[in-house]
Amino acid sequence: MRVKKRSRHRKAVKFYSTCFGFREPYKVLVDGTFVHHLLLHRLLPADDAIRELLSASRPTPLFTSKCVLAELRRLGKSHAEDFDAAQLLATASCEHDKVVTAVDCILSLVGDKNPEHYFVATQDSDLREKLREVPGVPVIYGLKNSLFIEQPSVQQRKFAQLDEEKRIHMEKSEFKKLLKASSEGKASGDVNAPGVAEKSKFKRNRAKGPNPLSCKKKKPKPQPSDGQNQGPAVDGEAKRKRVRKRKRSS
């Protein structure tokens, strides 16, 4: 059972990493209800518990906000331990002039597309329902002494699918602009216009001669020496010299 749960969590993290660009170190935004759950069930240290949940290789920073801290402070002594623990977390700047509720503060930090790539950890069922409608917001919650990641909602999966289709398929307006630019480029004779190929790129390579380095050099023909050229003439002269005239006796 534990193996199946871990596999589901890894698939959820991979979905948000692939479709929405989540990268380590993952940032987790927690509210007062989640801090209370961690302390109640002694899921400490909290950053180690969440790091194991996300199967992260690097430490996972936890964030809260000044509005969440203000809400815990207003709850009084019954949540004094929760307030002290939340003060130890990093504070995300919510930029509210006046303190708002924790739900409104977290929704404002997440915005329409969660640009800061927050994992939101909460036990508030109403907040979790609202976050399911925001694309790219993974939700963490606890059940007794275990932590879970909500599987991507139908709205989030549809948004990811539409976003992928937009990247793959060109919009009609962009396609028409490209055709218009291509036709104008052909009419003006501009070879650099979109859709017109440069002529120089399609020239046929003419056959070239062989590489001179790979060819053997021709050996020069042996020329006869002076002695060889004059050999027959010398022999003839020698023969003529040997001829002797005989004197006839009278």
Secondary structure, 3 states (H helix, E strand, C coil): CHHHHHHHHHHHHHHHHHHHCCCCCCEEEECHHHHHHHHHCCCCCHHHHHHHHHCCCCCCCEEEEHHHHHHHHHCHHHHHHHHHHHHCCEEECCCCCCCCCHHHHHHHHHCCCCCCCEEEECCCHHHHHHHCCCCCCCEEEEECCEEEECCCCHHHHHHHHHHHHHHHCCCHHHHHHHHHHHHHHHHHCCCCCCCCCCHHHHCCCCCCCCCHHHCCCCCCCCCCCHHHHCHHHHHHHHHHHHCCCCCCCC
